[in-house]
Amino acid sequence: MSTSATRTTREATGGIGHGLKRPHYGTHIFLTVMAIMWMVPLGWALFTALRPKADTDKFGYFSLGGAFNFDNFVQAWTQGGFPRYFANSLIITIPTIILVLLCSSMMAFAVSRVSWKFNITLLIMFTAGNLLPPQVLATPLFEMFKLLQLPYWFSDSGSLLNTYISVIIANTAFQIGFCTFVLSNYMKALSGDLTEAALVDGAGIWRQYVSIIMPLCRPAIAALATLELIFIYNDYFWPLLFIQSGDRLPVTTAINNLQGTFLSNYNLLAAGATITVIPTLVIYLLLQRHFVAGLTLGSSKG
């Protein structure tokens, strides 16, 4: 009797252990296929950038013959004017990220930690703004910026057009909704006892926001900062619409300088495209731990 009971217990325990350790082949295959689909274009661009155009013309793009060097990267860096365009991207990206995170965190605090009449309504409005394609507002924004008169010491165009500020305003407006939605959901998950205890101690709204809520939101803010840097750095539409001076365009437009009049050097273009990817790749690798932590917050809660 005891032997059969022990056997039954072992079988039950073994069955549970086997179920817990069962490998998820489908998940692994799916992730492997997706990783390959994402890495193949980047790897192919790097492979093409390392080959001289003469060898590609001789052996073909789908070949391994010829030399491999960094001559295309050096030529693309000098011919494309990447140092200047990288500086323009920094001028646009850094202020935009600061404004987006500052405004969205304050808005998220207002709709998630403060009880008032229109908090849900405002959150819905901010979230609904993400459903509107930016191209729909391209003409109205262009006309508004053109009609807004500014002194010439501030803008050489006499308006917001052809300025970094126009691109910063557009990117900030279109990114606030997404960040507000993410931060408000994270702030709602924080214990209400924190702000109640601070309120009893005499802390006002601003003190609660600065000293209590924001330090606890660092993982979420780090993840959003990484995402926003990628979004804004890679933006091509707004700078091309609002900026007419070529020396003020961001790095995403620098590849246009590598285009030939009658013939395109695709090896040179691949080198230029690879150069533009390097900053975002480096920043993602540096902030990967914070990015993953921000995305997996609350995943273990029952």
C-alpha positions as MATLAB code, in Angstrom:
seq = 'MSTSATRTTREATGGIGHGLKRPHYGTHIFLTVMAIMWMVPLGWALFTALRPKADTDKFGYFSLGGAFNFDNFVQAWTQGGFPRYFANSLIITIPTIILVLLCSSMMAFAVSRVSWKFNITLLIMFTAGNLLPPQVLATPLFEMFKLLQLPYWFSDSGSLLNTYISVIIANTAFQIGFCTFVLSNYMKALSGDLTEAALVDGAGIWRQYVSIIMPLCRPAIAALATLELIFIYNDYFWPLLFIQSGDRLPVTTAINNLQGTFLSNYNLLAAGATITVIPTLVIYLLLQRHFVAGLTLGSSKG';
ca = [
       0.000    0.000    0.000;
       2.739    2.380    0.918;
       4.760    1.322   -2.150;
       1.957    2.178   -4.580;
       1.340    5.471   -2.809;
       5.029    6.354   -3.058;
       5.035    5.436   -6.744;
       1.978    7.582   -7.360;
       3.592   10.520   -5.559;
       6.779   10.144   -7.607;
       4.852    9.981  -10.861;
       2.865   13.085   -9.928;
       5.983   14.951   -8.891;
       7.862   13.817  -11.977;
       4.986   14.861  -14.192;
       4.924   18.340  -12.659;
       8.689   18.716  -12.895;
       8.639   17.517  -16.488;
       5.928   20.042  -17.302;
       7.885   22.896  -15.766;
      11.100   21.983  -17.589;
       9.479   21.354  -20.965;
      11.329   23.440  -23.566;
       9.283   25.907  -25.579;
      10.468   24.944  -29.055;
       7.848   27.045  -30.805;
       8.858   30.203  -28.933;
      12.545   29.600  -29.582;
      11.975   28.970  -33.287;
       9.828   32.095  -33.620;
      12.373   34.300  -31.834;
      15.220   32.838  -33.884;
      13.409   33.487  -37.167;
      12.539   37.054  -36.138;
      16.118   37.739  -35.049;
      17.425   36.483  -38.394;
      14.898   38.612  -40.288;
      16.073   41.702  -38.391;
      19.799   40.944  -38.589;
      20.069   39.933  -42.249;
      19.513   43.453  -43.702;
      21.966   44.997  -41.225;
      24.546   42.299  -41.871;
      24.116   42.604  -45.620;
      24.539   46.392  -45.468;
      27.732   45.985  -43.431;
      29.016   43.334  -45.839;
      28.357   45.606  -48.831;
      29.922   48.619  -47.101;
      33.180   46.731  -46.521;
      33.627   45.894  -50.219;
      35.020   48.308  -52.842;
      32.619   49.118  -55.658;
      35.089   47.807  -58.251;
      35.080   44.353  -56.662;
      31.299   44.366  -56.436;
      31.009   45.273  -60.119;
      33.506   42.539  -60.989;
      32.237   39.673  -58.859;
      28.659   40.781  -58.182;
      26.831   41.624  -54.969;
      26.145   37.958  -54.189;
      29.780   36.901  -54.021;
      32.720   36.691  -51.634;
      35.502   37.633  -54.002;
      37.600   40.767  -53.731;
      39.026   42.837  -50.896;
      37.423   44.052  -47.672;
      38.376   47.404  -46.125;
      36.990   50.564  -44.497;
      37.566   52.900  -47.454;
      33.830   53.363  -48.022;
      33.339   54.442  -44.413;
      36.117   57.031  -44.650;
      34.769   58.400  -47.927;
      31.195   58.474  -46.645;
      32.247   60.268  -43.462;
      34.015   63.053  -45.364;
      31.791   63.303  -48.444;
      28.546   63.094  -46.497;
      29.553   65.711  -43.920;
      28.566   63.466  -41.044;
      30.206   65.480  -38.229;
      27.972   68.480  -38.951;
      24.841   66.379  -39.351;
      25.520   64.460  -36.150;
      25.745   67.788  -34.313;
      22.398   68.827  -35.810;
      20.821   65.565  -34.651;
      22.086   66.166  -31.106;
      20.671   69.708  -31.130;
      17.255   68.301  -32.077;
      17.213   65.025  -30.153;
      18.469   65.955  -26.678;
      16.104   68.926  -26.004;
      13.186   66.950  -27.435;
      13.763   63.979  -25.122;
      14.060   66.264  -22.091;
      10.852   68.126  -22.964;
       8.923   64.938  -23.760;
       9.878   63.164  -20.531;
       9.345   66.276  -18.398;
       5.914   67.156  -19.808;
       4.671   63.559  -20.035;
       5.791   62.728  -16.475;
       3.957   65.752  -15.079;
       0.853   64.911  -17.096;
       1.013   61.258  -16.056;
       1.312   62.288  -12.411;
      -1.729   64.530  -12.761;
      -3.963   61.864  -14.317;
      -2.802   58.911  -12.212;
      -1.946   60.215   -8.734;
      -4.372   63.142   -8.387;
      -8.134   62.606   -8.181;
      -9.978   65.266  -10.150;
     -12.813   65.475  -12.639;
     -11.061   65.398  -16.011;
      -8.085   63.104  -15.405;
      -9.484   60.167  -17.408;
     -10.710   62.508  -20.154;
      -7.287   64.082  -20.566;
      -5.573   60.700  -20.595;
      -7.906   59.529  -23.372;
      -7.222   62.710  -25.353;
      -3.459   62.300  -25.045;
      -3.676   58.635  -26.014;
      -6.011   59.314  -28.942;
      -3.488   61.784  -30.323;
      -1.191   58.875  -31.143;
      -3.795   57.496  -33.553;
      -3.522   60.549  -35.822;
      -0.928   60.164  -38.613;
       1.646   62.979  -38.540;
       1.272   63.489  -42.288;
      -2.314   64.668  -41.780;
      -1.077   67.696  -39.831;
       1.893   68.451  -42.076;
       0.193   71.229  -44.073;
      -1.518   72.968  -41.093;
       1.701   72.927  -39.066;
       3.736   74.211  -41.989;
       1.336   77.115  -42.515;
       1.229   77.924  -38.786;
       5.002   77.983  -38.512;
       5.263   80.096  -41.664;
       2.754   82.693  -40.422;
       4.261   82.978  -36.941;
       6.434   86.080  -37.171;
       9.708   86.120  -35.241;
      12.534   88.677  -35.057;
      15.390   88.051  -37.482;
      17.925   87.878  -34.659;
      16.053   84.775  -33.486;
      15.266   83.248  -36.886;
      16.837   84.198  -40.206;
      13.605   83.206  -41.961;
      11.463   85.545  -39.867;
       9.306   82.589  -38.789;
       9.608   79.159  -37.191;
      10.479   77.583  -40.523;
      14.100   76.629  -41.123;
      14.780   76.403  -37.367;
      15.588   73.544  -35.019;
      12.762   74.704  -32.753;
      10.103   73.789  -35.312;
      11.307   70.179  -35.432;
      11.613   70.038  -31.634;
       8.026   71.304  -31.217;
       6.600   68.808  -33.710;
       8.444   65.810  -32.254;
       7.579   66.811  -28.692;
       3.885   67.178  -29.476;
       3.633   63.797  -31.188;
       5.635   61.861  -28.578;
       4.030   63.192  -25.392;
       0.901   61.064  -25.764;
       2.738   57.747  -25.894;
       4.996   58.591  -22.949;
       2.056   59.882  -20.892;
       0.174   56.630  -21.449;
       3.150   54.468  -20.406;
       4.119   56.543  -17.358;
       0.527   56.911  -16.114;
       0.064   53.141  -16.120;
       3.324   52.697  -14.228;
       2.475   55.389  -11.687;
      -0.931   53.811  -11.065;
       0.860   50.608  -10.019;
       2.727   52.442   -7.258;
       1.249   52.188   -3.786;
      -1.072   55.030   -2.842;
       0.226   54.891    0.722;
       3.397   56.637   -0.422;
       1.702   59.870   -1.428;
      -0.778   59.661    1.438;
       2.060   59.426    3.969;
       3.844   62.323    2.273;
       0.645   64.369    2.360;
       0.291   63.736    6.087;
       3.872   64.918    6.569;
       3.006   68.164    4.800;
       4.487   67.464    1.366;
       2.753   69.336   -1.432;
       2.027   68.140   -4.967;
       5.377   69.232   -6.373;
       7.287   67.618   -3.500;
       5.417   64.352   -4.023;
       6.181   64.485   -7.744;
       9.882   65.344   -7.420;
      10.929   63.490   -4.268;
       8.695   60.406   -4.220;
       7.178   59.454   -7.579;
       9.938   60.407  -10.003;
      12.732   58.460   -8.221;
      10.527   55.356   -8.345;
       9.920   55.867  -12.087;
      13.575   55.728  -13.094;
      13.362   52.304  -14.828;
      10.330   53.373  -16.857;
      11.917   56.715  -17.725;
      15.150   54.997  -18.794;
      13.207   52.666  -21.092;
      11.225   55.567  -22.564;
      14.359   57.661  -23.019;
      15.931   54.843  -25.027;
      12.842   54.441  -27.200;
      12.422   58.173  -27.726;
      16.058   58.602  -28.674;
      15.632   55.971  -31.380;
      12.344   57.478  -32.604;
      13.531   61.087  -32.732;
      17.045   60.357  -33.987;
      15.645   58.321  -36.879;
      12.934   60.858  -37.728;
      13.167   61.954  -41.354;
       9.795   63.540  -42.035;
       9.691   66.643  -39.818;
      13.249   67.910  -40.500;
      12.771   67.510  -44.236;
       9.471   69.425  -44.033;
      10.474   72.357  -41.815;
      14.189   72.874  -42.535;
      15.282   74.224  -45.905;
      18.975   74.883  -45.165;
      21.057   71.814  -45.885;
      23.576   72.596  -43.166;
      20.848   72.317  -40.479;
      19.424   68.934  -41.411;
      19.953   65.902  -39.123;
      22.107   62.899  -39.872;
      19.226   60.883  -41.365;
      19.367   63.168  -44.409;
      23.162   63.008  -44.807;
      22.888   59.965  -47.059;
      21.402   62.229  -49.743;
      24.874   63.769  -50.137;
      26.222   60.366  -51.176;
      23.872   60.062  -54.137;
      25.466   60.481  -57.537;
      23.924   62.503  -60.342;
      23.819   59.691  -62.896;
      25.087   56.676  -60.959;
      24.661   55.528  -57.345;
      27.474   53.880  -55.429;
      25.503   51.428  -53.297;
      28.610   50.384  -51.386;
      29.079   54.002  -50.322;
      25.386   54.327  -49.464;
      25.568   51.167  -47.343;
      28.548   52.617  -45.465;
      26.664   55.867  -44.827;
      23.583   53.987  -43.605;
      25.744   51.889  -41.282;
      27.356   55.020  -39.836;
      23.939   56.477  -38.984;
      22.982   53.276  -37.126;
      26.074   53.195  -34.887;
      24.998   55.889  -32.321;
      21.605   54.313  -31.606;
      23.158   50.853  -31.404;
      25.792   52.019  -28.922;
      23.260   53.850  -26.749;
      20.924   50.850  -26.748;
      23.749   48.536  -25.659;
      24.728   50.941  -22.877;
      21.137   51.298  -21.623;
      20.032   47.741  -22.383;
      19.756   46.733  -18.731;
      17.546   49.726  -17.892;
      15.541   49.270  -21.089;
      14.734   45.616  -20.398;
      13.983   46.391  -16.745;
      11.539   49.094  -17.788;
       9.758   46.818  -20.253;
       9.434   43.911  -17.808;
       8.096   45.922  -14.870;
       5.067   44.261  -13.384;
       5.501   41.066  -15.428;
       5.811   38.964  -12.256;
       2.766   40.388  -10.535;
      -0.149   38.043  -10.153;
];
